[in-house]
Amino acid sequence: MIDLIVLGAAAGGGFPQWNSNAEGCRRARSGDPLAPARTQASIAISGDGEEWFVVNASPDLRQQINQTPALHPKTGLRSTPIAGVILTGAEVDTITGLLTMRERQPFEILATRQVLDQLDANPIFEAVNRSVVTRKEFPLDESIALTKSDGTPAGLSVTAFAVPGKVPLYAEKGANPAEIVENGETVGLEITDGKHRTLFIPGCACMNDRLRARLKDADLVLFDGTLWTDDEMIKAGLGEKTGKRMGHMSVNDTDGTIAAFRDLNVQRKVFIHINNSNPILLADTPERAETEAAGWEVSYDGMRITL
């Protein structure tokens, strides 16, 4: 069994974003049922519905845990069903939530060497005490059997693989700071219980043949849905960067995600990491209707999928 809960569906800043007065954020802030609020992207996975692994520790992690009964403490004065945290990158949006988990509660952090190096370079993350919380390198393209807190098999294996992306914004430097790389700075996860195959790719700069081969015939894919079009934020007057400059594919351009997935035979396709400017967040927009007509779902906080 693969039990998956979407803890947060939005991109960085969440929905509504704290300083956004755009229409979508105003609707979410007012409680419009067609524009439900979403926290920043994260999921939890389990092989038995009892012990869980959080994938990406968003800045909203405390809120996400509190609004997800499956992640609540269940024994003793202090406990957690969270056995580990898996990181797919070192962006602020994927690592800041670790600081929420600094109360000397044992769990394991799993990440690539590049991500662990970013944590090691920032002393604030020493607040998550290494004598209690172990940091484990996650080699690319190597299947890792997850284990529960008592060391027994969790029933899931996870493989981290490089996807096209860029270094975190705070680490940009050099002549080409936005260079697209495929070296482990950004990774996707392939999750399997031996029968089913789920892929989690919350950030991806472009499609290539290696990624197509991995995606083909998957049971479930949760994929980067940051922007509807590459120039979305520029046209809306919300920023100066394109999606490509930020390291994200767009949903609906000619080289976008909907087009890229047409021949991949993925059984269930779900967008996650959706920017507050993206009209697919609003249930009554033509863009949402077009997305659903193309066979895609738009994730929301609390969405639960069991394979």
Order of alpha helices (4+ residues) and beta strands (2+ residues): beta-alpha-beta-beta-alpha-beta-alpha-beta-alpha-beta-beta-beta-beta-beta-alpha-beta-alpha-alpha-alpha-beta-alpha-beta-beta
